[in-house]
Amino acid sequence: MSSLGSSRSPLRPDDEMTARRPKLDGFDGLRALAALTVLTYHVALWNGYGAFGRLAPFLWELKGGVVVFFVISGALLYLPYARAIRDRRALPDLLGYAHRRLVRIVPGYWALLTVFVAGPFGAVLTMGLWRYYALSEIYRANAASTGLPVAWSLCVEVSFYALLPLFAGLTARLGRSCSQRGAVRLQLGLLAGMGLGSLALRLALAGSLTAPTIHTGAALMGCLPGLLDWFAIGMALAVLRAEFEAGRARDGAVAALARRPGRCALICFALFIAAVPLQHGDIFLPRYGFATHTLVGLGSGLLVLPVIVSGQSAHESWTLRLLCHPRVVWVGMISYGLYLWHVPVLDLVGRRMSSNAGAAPLTTVGLTWLLVLVGGTLLGAASWYLVERPFQGVFGPRRSAPRSVGPTGHSAEIDAAVQA
């Protein structure tokens, strides 16, 4: 195995590395939670509750499920690199990494896109169709208001995939002469600089702590530079997880908080609520002002913290038991397809049930939510079983490199979240 930042230390055997890595319980549950919050937000928005009623400002924050996906991606995808840097081993193979990312995200998305092109959205998408298939439509004006509503986040994910091995390779090179503790400080320092740089850019474009970036830098804030701090939070959690596995970082304040998932969830909820009055209405997620953007990112990081750092099993906490319930895990497994397909299902259902006068009755909202959930789940499951999993099985890499084993026995890197 070769990669940037490779050291001369020999690779450990597969069985030795896998045996000393406890499973990461709860990530599928987090994916399910994030997908359902985004679905609920879209249903509420379609039925008029994004503009009407006292609950509207709180429903806006449900789009924060996208941020949870970004944090999960940062955590799971950087974890193999953090382990390699910790152990002075070769970094994961670059071609294998790119192959895994390709077969994980592209087949399901292209299937949805092809259905859209053949359907009622074809007239919109055929204007620069190659941009959609290439996941590059966010780099043009008004990308958020045209085409596939969910595609923007996949474009951001792909750009993060490209950056990640470059960051890891540079970090590995810089950390060669460092002690173990020094390598940890180096990674956290670089991640802090990367995240703070992204926040500083947002603050500079907004011109204040609370102003959104609607009129200044909206396009840039919808790309990776404006959202990099959310991924950096997840990557920092991966560094802490790697240290936790090595028997270090178990007695600090962060580890103590991670062992209290209920408290983490409560603080996360409080941060999301605190962001409500600073949001300036229901605007596109990347256009949040500095304060709202920061609060939502920290809250999402707190949701992921106990899952990746604490080391608790599903039997030690009621929150982890909920996240690891078999039905919740299954929804998390198909959550990428659910995320992709719930919007066209909502469009189909909503056209037959929506009201043109203000907010729809709650019974209509509830029925719409149930139908979208059922339809999105069925199509998401079809996407997983008929498209995503077969492509991963047929075109997935055959390798013997060390893997982090996830809650269902799969590689945590292969199963890393790509939803948004």
C-alpha positions as CSV (number, residue, x, y, z in Angstrom):
1,M,0.0,0.0,0.0
2,S,1.4,3.4,-0.9
3,S,0.2,6.9,-0.3
4,L,1.4,10.4,0.5
5,G,2.9,10.6,3.9
6,S,3.9,6.9,4.0
7,S,6.4,6.0,6.7
8,R,8.9,3.2,6.8
9,S,7.1,1.4,9.6
10,P,5.7,-2.0,8.5
11,L,1.9,-2.5,8.3
12,R,0.3,-4.4,11.1
13,P,-1.6,-7.6,10.1
14,D,-5.3,-7.2,9.4
15,D,-6.5,-9.4,12.2
16,E,-4.3,-7.6,14.8
17,M,-5.6,-4.2,13.8
18,T,-9.2,-5.2,13.6
19,A,-9.2,-7.1,16.9
20,R,-8.2,-4.1,18.9
21,R,-10.8,-1.8,17.4
22,P,-14.2,-1.8,19.1
23,K,-17.2,-1.3,16.9
24,L,-18.5,2.2,16.3
25,D,-22.1,1.7,17.5
26,G,-24.7,4.3,16.6
27,F,-23.7,5.9,13.3
28,D,-26.5,4.3,11.4
29,G,-28.9,5.6,14.0
30,L,-27.4,9.1,13.5
31,R,-27.9,8.8,9.8
32,A,-31.5,7.8,10.2
33,L,-32.1,10.8,12.6
34,A,-30.5,13.2,10.2
35,A,-32.4,12.0,7.2
36,L,-35.7,12.1,9.0
37,T,-35.1,15.7,10.3
38,V,-34.4,16.8,6.7
39,L,-37.5,15.0,5.5
40,T,-39.7,16.6,8.2
41,Y,-38.3,20.0,7.3
42,H,-39.2,19.6,3.7
43,V,-42.7,18.4,4.5
44,A,-43.3,21.4,6.8
45,L,-42.0,23.8,4.2
46,W,-44.2,22.3,1.5
47,N,-47.3,22.6,3.7
48,G,-46.7,26.3,4.6
49,Y,-45.2,25.9,8.0
50,G,-41.9,27.3,6.9
51,A,-43.7,30.7,6.7
52,F,-46.6,30.5,9.1
53,G,-47.1,29.8,12.7
54,R,-45.1,30.0,15.9
55,L,-43.3,26.8,15.2
56,A,-41.9,27.9,11.9
57,P,-38.6,29.2,13.3
58,F,-38.0,25.9,15.1
59,L,-38.9,23.9,12.0
60,W,-36.3,25.8,10.0
61,E,-33.6,24.3,12.2
62,L,-34.5,20.8,11.1
63,K,-32.4,21.3,8.0
64,G,-29.5,21.0,10.4
65,G,-29.7,17.3,9.7
66,V,-27.5,18.1,6.7
67,V,-24.8,19.4,9.1
68,V,-24.9,16.1,11.0
69,F,-24.2,14.3,7.8
70,F,-21.2,16.5,7.1
71,V,-19.8,15.9,10.6
72,I,-20.3,12.2,10.2
73,S,-18.4,12.3,6.9
74,G,-15.5,14.2,8.5
75,A,-15.3,11.7,11.4
76,L,-15.6,8.4,9.6
77,L,-13.6,9.2,6.5
78,Y,-10.7,10.8,8.4
79,L,-10.5,8.1,11.1
80,P,-8.4,5.6,9.0
81,Y,-6.0,8.5,8.3
82,A,-5.9,9.5,12.0
83,R,-5.1,5.9,13.0
84,A,-2.4,5.6,10.3
85,I,-0.7,8.9,11.5
86,R,-0.9,7.7,15.1
87,D,0.7,4.4,14.3
88,R,3.3,5.8,11.9
89,R,1.8,3.5,9.2
90,A,1.2,4.1,5.5
91,L,-1.9,6.1,4.8
92,P,-4.8,4.4,3.0
93,D,-4.3,3.8,-0.7
94,L,-5.4,6.8,-2.7
95,L,-6.8,4.9,-5.6
96,G,-8.7,2.5,-3.3
97,Y,-10.1,5.5,-1.4
98,A,-11.2,7.2,-4.6
99,H,-12.8,4.0,-5.8
100,R,-14.7,3.5,-2.6
101,R,-16.0,7.0,-2.7
102,L,-17.1,6.7,-6.3
103,V,-19.1,3.5,-5.9
104,R,-20.7,4.8,-2.7
105,I,-22.1,8.0,-3.9
106,V,-22.4,8.0,-7.7
107,P,-24.7,5.0,-8.6
108,G,-27.6,6.0,-6.4
109,Y,-27.4,9.6,-7.4
110,W,-27.1,8.9,-11.1
111,A,-30.2,6.6,-10.9
112,L,-32.2,9.4,-9.3
113,L,-30.9,12.0,-11.8
114,T,-31.8,9.8,-14.8
115,V,-35.3,9.4,-13.5
116,F,-35.5,13.2,-13.1
117,V,-34.2,13.8,-16.6
118,A,-36.8,11.4,-18.0
119,G,-39.6,12.9,-15.9
120,P,-41.1,16.3,-15.4
121,F,-37.8,17.9,-14.3
122,G,-36.0,17.1,-17.5
123,A,-36.5,20.6,-19.0
124,V,-34.7,22.2,-16.1
125,L,-31.9,19.6,-15.8
126,T,-31.1,19.4,-19.5
127,M,-29.8,23.0,-19.2
128,G,-26.2,22.0,-18.5
129,L,-27.0,18.4,-17.7
130,W,-23.4,17.4,-17.6
131,R,-22.9,19.6,-14.5
132,Y,-25.4,17.5,-12.6
133,Y,-23.9,14.2,-13.6
134,A,-20.4,15.6,-12.8
135,L,-21.7,16.9,-9.4
136,S,-20.5,20.4,-10.2
137,E,-23.6,22.5,-10.5
138,I,-23.0,24.4,-7.3
139,Y,-20.2,26.3,-9.0
140,R,-22.7,28.5,-11.0
141,A,-25.1,31.2,-10.2
142,N,-28.5,30.3,-8.6
143,A,-27.6,26.7,-8.2
144,A,-29.6,26.4,-5.0
145,S,-32.8,27.3,-6.6
146,T,-32.7,25.1,-9.7
147,G,-32.4,21.4,-10.5
148,L,-32.3,18.7,-7.8
149,P,-32.8,20.2,-4.4
150,V,-30.5,17.7,-2.6
151,A,-27.6,17.7,-5.1
152,W,-25.8,20.7,-3.7
153,S,-24.8,18.8,-0.6
154,L,-23.4,15.9,-2.6
155,C,-21.3,18.3,-4.6
156,V,-19.9,19.6,-1.3
157,E,-19.2,16.1,-0.2
158,V,-17.3,15.3,-3.4
159,S,-15.1,18.3,-3.0
160,F,-14.4,17.2,0.6
161,Y,-13.5,13.8,-0.6
162,A,-10.9,15.3,-2.9
163,L,-9.4,17.5,-0.1
164,L,-9.2,14.8,2.6
165,P,-6.2,12.7,1.3
166,L,-4.3,15.9,0.5
167,F,-4.8,17.2,4.1
168,A,-3.9,13.8,5.5
169,G,-0.8,13.5,3.3
170,L,0.5,16.9,4.4
171,T,-0.2,16.2,8.0
172,A,1.6,12.9,7.9
173,R,4.7,14.5,6.4
174,L,4.7,17.3,8.9
175,G,4.2,14.9,11.8
176,R,7.0,12.5,10.9
177,S,9.4,14.1,13.3
178,C,6.8,14.7,16.1
179,S,6.2,12.7,19.2
180,Q,2.8,10.9,19.5
181,R,1.4,13.8,21.5
182,G,3.0,16.3,19.1
183,A,1.3,14.6,16.2
184,V,-2.1,14.9,17.9
185,R,-1.5,18.5,18.6
186,L,-0.4,19.1,15.0
187,Q,-3.6,17.5,13.6
188,L,-5.9,19.3,16.0
189,G,-4.0,22.6,15.3
190,L,-4.3,22.2,11.5
191,L,-8.0,21.3,11.8
192,A,-8.6,24.3,14.1
193,G,-6.9,26.6,11.6
194,M,-8.9,25.1,8.7
195,G,-12.2,25.5,10.6
196,L,-11.4,29.0,11.9
197,G,-10.3,30.0,8.4
198,S,-13.7,28.9,7.0
199,L,-15.5,30.8,9.8
200,A,-13.4,33.9,9.2
201,L,-14.3,33.9,5.5
202,R,-18.0,33.7,6.4
203,L,-17.6,36.5,8.9
204,A,-15.8,38.7,6.5
205,L,-18.4,38.2,3.7
206,A,-21.3,38.7,6.1
207,G,-19.9,41.8,7.7
208,S,-21.3,41.0,11.1
209,L,-21.8,38.2,13.6
210,T,-25.5,37.7,12.7
211,A,-26.0,38.8,9.1
212,P,-26.6,36.0,6.5
213,T,-24.6,35.7,3.4
214,I,-27.5,36.2,1.0
215,H,-26.2,39.2,-0.9
216,T,-22.4,38.8,-0.3
217,G,-20.6,35.6,-1.1
218,A,-23.6,33.4,-1.3
219,A,-22.1,31.2,-4.0
220,L,-18.8,30.8,-2.2
221,M,-20.5,30.0,1.1
222,G,-22.4,27.1,-0.7
223,C,-19.1,25.5,-1.6
224,L,-16.5,23.7,0.5
225,P,-14.6,26.8,1.7
226,G,-17.7,28.1,3.4
227,L,-18.7,24.8,5.0
228,L,-15.3,23.3,5.8
229,D,-15.5,24.0,9.5
230,W,-18.4,21.5,9.8
231,F,-16.2,18.7,8.3
232,A,-13.3,19.8,10.5
233,I,-15.4,19.2,13.6
234,G,-15.9,15.6,12.5
235,M,-12.2,15.2,11.6
236,A,-11.2,16.4,15.1
237,L,-13.5,13.8,16.6
238,A,-11.7,11.2,14.6
239,V,-8.4,12.3,16.0
240,L,-9.8,12.0,19.5
241,R,-11.2,8.5,18.7
242,A,-7.8,7.4,17.5
243,E,-6.2,8.5,20.7
244,F,-9.0,6.9,22.7
245,E,-8.3,3.6,21.1
246,A,-4.7,3.9,22.0
247,G,-5.6,4.2,25.7
248,R,-5.1,8.0,25.8
249,A,-7.6,10.9,25.9
250,R,-9.8,9.0,28.3
251,D,-9.7,11.3,31.3
252,G,-10.3,14.7,29.8
253,A,-13.3,16.9,29.8
254,V,-14.3,16.0,26.3
255,A,-14.2,12.2,27.0
256,A,-16.2,12.8,30.2
257,L,-18.9,14.6,28.2
258,A,-18.8,11.9,25.5
259,R,-19.7,9.4,28.2
260,R,-23.0,11.3,28.8
261,P,-24.8,11.1,25.5
262,G,-28.0,12.4,27.0
263,R,-26.3,15.5,28.1
264,C,-24.7,15.9,24.7
265,A,-28.1,15.7,23.1
266,L,-29.5,18.2,25.5
267,I,-26.8,20.7,24.9
268,C,-27.1,20.1,21.1
269,F,-30.8,21.0,21.4
270,A,-30.1,24.1,23.4
271,L,-27.6,25.3,20.7
272,F,-30.0,24.7,17.9
273,I,-32.7,26.7,19.8
274,A,-30.2,29.5,20.5
275,A,-29.6,29.7,16.8
276,V,-33.3,30.3,16.0
277,P,-33.5,34.0,16.7
278,L,-30.3,34.6,14.8
279,Q,-31.3,32.8,11.6
280,H,-33.0,35.7,9.7
281,G,-35.9,33.6,8.4
282,D,-36.0,30.3,6.4
283,I,-32.9,30.7,4.2
284,F,-30.7,28.3,2.3
285,L,-28.5,26.4,4.9
286,P,-25.1,27.6,3.5
287,R,-26.2,31.2,3.7
288,Y,-26.6,31.2,7.5
289,G,-24.8,34.0,9.3
290,F,-21.7,33.4,11.3
291,A,-23.5,32.9,14.7
292,T,-26.2,30.5,13.5
293,H,-23.7,28.6,11.3
294,T,-21.4,28.1,14.3
295,L,-24.1,27.1,16.8
296,V,-25.5,24.5,14.4
297,G,-22.1,23.1,13.7
298,L,-21.2,22.8,17.4
299,G,-24.6,21.2,18.2
300,S,-24.1,18.6,15.4
301,G,-20.6,17.8,16.7
302,L,-22.1,17.2,20.1
303,L,-24.5,14.6,18.6
304,V,-21.7,12.7,17.0
305,L,-19.3,13.0,20.0
306,P,-20.6,10.2,22.2
307,V,-21.0,7.8,19.2
308,I,-17.4,8.1,18.1
309,V,-15.4,9.0,21.2
310,S,-17.1,7.5,24.3
311,G,-16.3,3.8,23.7
312,Q,-19.6,2.9,25.3
313,S,-21.5,-0.1,23.9
314,A,-25.2,0.1,23.0
315,H,-26.1,-1.5,26.3
316,E,-24.7,1.3,28.4
317,S,-26.9,4.2,27.4
318,W,-30.6,4.5,26.5
319,T,-29.7,7.0,23.7
320,L,-27.2,4.5,22.2
321,R,-29.7,1.7,22.6
322,L,-32.2,3.8,20.6
323,L,-29.6,4.6,17.9
324,C,-28.7,0.9,17.7
325,H,-32.2,-0.5,17.5
326,P,-32.4,-2.8,14.5
327,R,-35.2,-0.9,12.8
328,V,-33.3,2.4,13.3
329,V,-30.1,0.8,12.0
330,W,-31.9,-0.4,8.9
331,V,-33.3,3.1,8.2
332,G,-29.8,4.4,8.6
333,M,-28.5,1.8,6.2
334,I,-30.8,3.0,3.4
335,S,-30.7,6.7,4.5
336,Y,-28.8,7.8,1.5
337,G,-31.6,6.6,-0.8
338,L,-34.2,8.0,1.6
339,Y,-32.5,11.4,1.4
340,L,-32.3,11.3,-2.4
341,W,-35.8,10.1,-3.1
342,H,-38.0,11.8,-0.5
343,V,-38.1,15.1,-2.4
344,P,-39.6,13.7,-5.6
345,V,-42.0,11.7,-3.5
346,L,-43.0,14.9,-1.6
347,D,-43.5,16.7,-4.9
348,L,-45.8,13.9,-6.1
349,V,-47.8,13.7,-2.8
350,G,-47.8,17.4,-2.1
351,R,-49.3,18.4,-5.4
352,R,-52.4,16.3,-4.5
353,M,-52.7,17.4,-0.9
354,S,-51.4,20.9,-0.5
355,S,-53.5,23.9,0.2
356,N,-53.1,27.2,-1.6
357,A,-54.2,29.3,1.3
358,G,-51.7,29.5,4.1
359,A,-50.6,26.6,6.2
360,A,-52.3,23.3,5.7
361,P,-54.3,21.6,8.5
362,L,-52.2,19.5,10.8
363,T,-54.0,16.4,9.7
364,T,-52.9,17.1,6.2
365,V,-49.3,17.7,7.3
366,G,-49.3,14.5,9.3
367,L,-50.7,12.4,6.4
368,T,-48.2,14.0,4.0
369,W,-45.3,13.3,6.3
370,L,-46.4,9.6,6.6
371,L,-46.9,9.1,2.9
372,V,-43.5,10.8,2.1
373,L,-41.8,8.7,4.8
374,V,-43.3,5.4,3.4
375,G,-42.7,6.3,-0.2
376,G,-39.2,7.7,0.5
377,T,-38.3,4.6,2.5
378,L,-39.6,2.2,-0.1
379,L,-37.6,4.0,-2.9
380,G,-34.6,4.4,-0.6
381,A,-34.6,0.7,0.1
382,A,-35.0,-0.1,-3.6
383,S,-32.0,2.2,-4.3
384,W,-29.9,0.4,-1.7
385,Y,-30.8,-3.2,-2.6
386,L,-31.0,-2.7,-6.4
387,V,-28.4,0.0,-7.1
388,E,-26.1,1.0,-4.3
389,R,-25.3,-2.4,-2.7
390,P,-24.9,-4.3,-6.0
391,F,-22.5,-1.6,-7.4
392,Q,-20.5,-1.8,-4.2
393,G,-20.3,-5.5,-4.4
394,V,-19.4,-5.8,-8.0
395,F,-17.2,-2.7,-8.4
396,G,-16.0,-2.4,-4.8
397,P,-12.3,-2.8,-4.3
398,R,-10.9,-6.1,-3.1
399,R,-8.2,-5.2,-0.5
400,S,-6.5,-6.6,2.5
401,A,-5.7,-3.3,4.1
402,P,-6.7,-2.6,7.7
403,R,-10.3,-1.6,8.1
404,S,-12.3,0.0,10.9
405,V,-15.3,-2.2,11.5
406,G,-18.6,-0.5,11.8
407,P,-21.7,-1.5,13.6
408,T,-22.9,-3.9,10.9
409,G,-19.6,-5.5,10.2
410,H,-18.8,-3.3,7.2
411,S,-15.8,-1.0,6.9
412,A,-16.5,2.3,8.6
413,E,-14.8,4.1,5.7
414,I,-17.0,2.3,3.1
415,D,-20.1,3.1,5.1
416,A,-19.2,6.7,5.8
417,A,-22.1,9.1,5.4
418,V,-22.4,10.7,2.0
419,Q,-26.0,12.1,2.6
420,A,-26.7,15.7,3.2
